[in-house]
C-alpha cells in the first residue's frame, strides 16, 4: 500500500486555495502539484504556496506519477473529470456535487469497482458540529425510532452572480440556472449520514422563478430550468419521511437539520439548537457544543474573508468542542479550517483512506445516496410532483480489497 502520496490538485481557484495548505501539511503527503487551464492563475498559486511542479491540464496530471487527484473545478465538470482520473489509475477527491446526471454517477460507481481506487466526495455537512452530534445520539439509540427528518440548504442567488460569471465566462447563464435539486448534497447528507437510511421514493414541487434576470429561465440555461426553489418529500428505507428544501431565491441562509424520534428529537434554527427528550420532559441547549472557534483572518492568509462570507456563518477557521481534533495530524494545528470546521477532516479522511485502503465515510456509494434523490426529485417536479422511485447502487464495502 502507498505510504506517502503525491497529490495533484486540479483547479486553483478560490475554493482550492483553502485546501492546498492542508494537503501540503499532511504527514502522509509527500508532494503537492497543481494544474489549471489559466496559466496566470496557475503560476500565481504555485508562487503563493511554494509549489515547484505544475501541469497545464487534467490530461497531463493523469499522465503523471501522482497517486491521487483532488478536483476543484466547475461543478458540471466533476463527474467526467473524476471518471478520467480513475480510469488513469488515480484516487479521486471531488468537490461537490459528484455529478449532475444519473449516467455520470453510475459511471463513477462502476469506475470505483473496476479501478479499485478510492473515491471521496468533499461533502462538508458530514463534519458539521450538529450533524456529528446527531450521529452520536443516533448510534447510542437515544432518538428511538426516527419518524421524520428535515434538512435545508438556503443560498440566495444574490451572492452568486460574480461566482457564476467567473466560472462560466461569456456564456455563464447556461450553467448558472441549474435545478436546485441538482445540488442537494449539503441537505440530504445531513439526514442520510446520521440514520444510514436511504431515500426510496420522492414527490417534489418547484417554485417558478419570478425575478427577470434570465438565470432561471427555460430559454437561458442548459437544463431549460425555471425553478429557483424546490421542496421534496421523501419516503425513507427505515419507514420515516423526510423533507428537503433547496432554495436559491430566499431571505434566509445556511444549512439546518431537524430530526424527530419516538424518544427524543433534535431541533435547530438561527436562534440555536436544542435536544428534546420525552421522558423525563426536558429541552437542553446545545450551542456550547456547536460554536466554532474563529480567529480574525489576515488579509493574505486565506480566501473566505468577505463580509458576506463571514456573516453567513458558513466559513469558520477553527473547530467546535464536539469535533474530535485528537484524530487530526498535529501539523494541521493553526491552519485554516473552513465550512464550520470541516476542511481538515475532509483532507485527513481522504489521505488516510488512500494510504490504508479503508473507504472514507463519503465514499462513492454514499455520494450517490446524497445526489441521486435530488436528481429524481427534479424529475418529479417536472411531472407535477408525481411520486417516483429513487434508484440505489447498494451499500459500500469496508475496504477496496473487498471489491
Secondary structure, 3 states (H helix, E strand, C coil): CCCCEEEEEECCCCCCHHHHHHHHHCCCEEEEEEECCCHHHHHHHHHHHCCCCEECCHHHHHCCCCCEEEECCCHHHHHHHHHHHHHCCCEEEECCCCCCCHHHHHHHHHHHHHHCCCEEECCHHHHCHHHHHHHHHHHHCCCCCEEEEEEEEEECHHHCHHHHHHHHHHHCHHHHCCCHHHCCHHHHHHHHHHHCCCEEEEEEEEEECCCCCCCCCCCCCCCCCCEEEEEEEEEECCCCEEEEEEECCCCCEEEEEEEEECCEEEEEECCEEEEEECCCCEEEECHHHHCCCCCCCCCCCCCCCCHHHHHCCCCCCCCCCCCCHHHCCHHHCCCCCHHHHCHHHHHHHHHHHHHHCECCCCCHHHHHHHHHHHHHHHHHHHCCCCCEECCCCCCCCCEHHHC
